[in-house]
């Protein structure tokens, strides 16, 4: 995944550091398919979505004031 950051940079795509992952996936979910600790994924999802929202707003404003020439 880290190698793809260089590829995305060449494509002028923004990457984020925060992710939602389930290490030891079999222990993360109960027999009903629900997370055994829903707070962990919910917090990670909020962090990720907050960061994506921030980038979306910043890039929208930058595009309006200084359009890219590339």
C-alpha positions, 0 to 999 in steps of 0.5 A: 500500500505504501508503494501506491502513495508514489503512484497516486502522487504522480496522478495528483491524487490525495491519499490519507493515512487513516484507515479502517482495518480489522486485524485478526478479523475472525476475532473482530466479529461475533456469530451474528456478523456484528463487531464485537467492539463496535467503538473501535471501527466507529471511531476509525470511520469517523476519523477517516471521514473527517479527514476526507471531508477536510480534504474535499473542502480544502480542494474545493476552495482551492479549485475555485480560487486557483484552478489547476493547470495540469 
